[in-house]
Structure formats: C-alpha cells, structure tokens
Amino acid sequence: MKLDITKNLERRRYETEVNGYTAFIEYIKAKNAVYLTHTEVPAQLGGQGVGKSMVKAVLTLLKEEGQKVAPLCPFVAAYIKENREWVPIVADGYNVG
C-alpha cells in the first residue's frame, strides 16, 4: 500500500489520510535520533495494512534524511524486528530483538 505521508510540525507527528480517516505516528526530535513514540490507526482502517505501510513510509523518509530512529512505540519496534533491513537506522542503545 502506497501512502502519502505528511509531517505535521505543530502536532509533532507523521500523518496519512486514508478514506477520510487520519492515521499517525507521533515523534520527538532529538539531536541523536527521532523518537517514534506512538502509532495510531483508526479502527475503521484496521486490518488493511495501513499501520505497517505507514511505518515503512516514515522509516524510508527518516533514512533518506540520514536520521537515526529510536523505536519507543511497540508497533514500530515490532515492525523493525520483522523487517531487519531497518536495523541499521536504529539509534545506538535501542534493541529491537
């Protein structure tokens, strides 16, 4: 699933809209990494792969920016654990299993 991701600076989150519903990943920007703290997908979009597609898109953006990621959100951490190609952008000190 291809998603258009926007960075909402005011709310400090990456967002995507699907069928009129907004899914998002909240973040905190620090000097050493971007901390991905919470992922939320509306129930109406559940089971459609929106969450995984959104994580992949956000990780792609951060990799292109040369950022390291601190996956504090369990959903993001689980995605990275299942998709090991993202481990190189995980910030030092964060174990994804």
N, C-alpha and C positions, 0 to 999 in steps of 0.2 A: 504494500500500500504506500503510495507516494503522498506525502503530506507537505503542505506549505507551513513552515514554522516562522513565527514572528517573535521577536524579543521585546517583551513589554518591560521597559526600564522602570516605569513607575511602580509596577506590581512585583518587579524582580522575578519574572517567570518567562519561560518559553511557552508559547501558545499555538494551538492549531484549532481550526474550526472545521467540524465535520457535521453535515446535515443540520446546521443551525445550533450545534452544541459545541462548547469550548472545553477542550482538554488542555492540561498544562503540566509543566514541571517547574517547580519553584527552585530558585538558586540563590546562593550567596557568593559574591565575587570577592576573593581574597588575593593577596599577592602571589601565593604559591599555587592556587588552584581555584576552580569553580566548584563549589559545593552544591551538588544536586540533592535537595533536602526532601522533596515531596512530589509525588506524581499523582495526578487526579484525572480520571476519565469518567465522564457522566455515565450513569447506569444504562442510559439509552444507547450508548455506544459499546457497552460491554460485550466481550466475546468476538469482536470484529477485528482484533489485531491493532487497534488504534494505539494502545499503550506501548506495545513493542515497536511499532513503526515510529512513534514519536520519540522514544528513547534513542533509536538508531539515528534519526534525523538530527537530534540535538547533539549526540556524540560526534556525528560527522561534522557539524558546524564547529564544535569546540576543537576537534582535531585540526580542521582547516585553519583555525585561528592560532594554533600552536599551544593551546591550553592543556593543562593537566586537570583531571576530574577527581573529585572526592565524592564517591557514591554513598552518601548518607541515607538516601532513600532505599529501602529494601528491594523495591521493584527494579530500580536501576542497577543495584548490586547484583541481583539475580540475573538480569539480562546480560551483564558483563560476564558473569560466571558461565553462562550458557553460550556466550559468543566471545571466545577467548581472544579474538583479534583486537578487542578493545583494551585488553590488559595493559599494553604499552602506554596508554594515556592516563592510566590511573596514577594519582599522586602517591608519592612515597608515604608509607605508613598505613595505607588502606588495603586490606586484604579482602579479596572477593572470592576466596576459596579455591 
